[in-house]
Amino acid sequence: MKKILLAIMMLATPVAAQDEQVDGYTVNVPINCTKGIEPLLQLIKKKYGEDIIFMGQSESNGGQKIYTSMWVNPQTATWSYIVVNKEIGHACIVGSGSGFQVFDGPTI
């Protein structure tokens, strides 16, 4: 499951080094999307009690701003990985589940 989530995250997040060419391919994965951003965020907050811990901005292939975020509930260990396109008003759950773990990483 961790390998699948990592693969999805890598495919959903554009490569930062745009000067580099990366060989890749497209896969079809089940991603749940909504028209309207707030209903999805309210569901994550109210039903699952998750709060945002990370957000990053990138661009879609069409040049639209994309916001990727990770939401977690430390008490229940649930998590949601969300991608939002504010320009078209869509939000998508790329992945979600339970039993997340926090790893020590580099200090930013």
Secondary structure as UniProt FT lines:
FT   HELIX           2..12
FT   TURN            18..19
FT   STRAND          32..35
FT   HELIX           38..48
FT   STRAND          51..59
FT   TURN            61..62
FT   STRAND          65..73
FT   TURN            74..77
FT   STRAND          78..85
FT   TURN            86..89
FT   STRAND          90..98
//
